[in-house]
Amino acid sequence: MDGRVIKANKKVRRLVVAVCVISVLVMIALMLWVLPWGMSHLERQQPRVVLWVLEAVVAVIFLSVVPLAVYLYWLGRQVVRHRQLPPPGMKVIVDTRVIEGDRAVMRGRIVMALAVILLAVGLLGGLWLPYRLERAFADRLKKAPAESGQQYEAAERPSSDATP
């Protein structure tokens, strides 16, 4: 049965291509318009705010792989359960030869192992790395308000020379 081929689903292929094209266009728009605006806005902020934004961005980037890891684990589990790759009923975007038996189970377990690794990296980077960033810059943030606070607070409070 290893000679079976699942024909490509053209509707799913068009959907995947459309999602990829839209994603690329959104990323280009973000890099051209939102990123420069955000950078100019951050240049006017206190260091603690900049660090908080950096921590949030790092967390979002790393945690964004968690849903992919969950899906890959589910897919590997389906392959192992049905002893077939791709699992029965799965739609494919290119003509795909069906792999069955022990070869499919081995590949399913490899996908599951890679999903666990991806999940660990996503959670570690998304939860631990922002914590480490805060700790790495803690000393500088304690000194920063005394040094840079003058330039930020000078505009907010009147100078001592202005009082009669």
Buried (B, 14 or more C-beta within 10 A) or exposed (E): EEEEEBEBBEEEBEEEEEEEEEEEEEEEEEEEEEEEEEEEEEEEEBBEEBBBBBBEEBBEEBBEBBEEBBEBBBBBBBBBEBBBBBBEEBBBBEEBEBBBEEEBBBBBBEBBEBBBEBBEBBBEBBEEBBEEBBEEBEEEEEEBBEEEEEEEEEEEEEEEEEEE
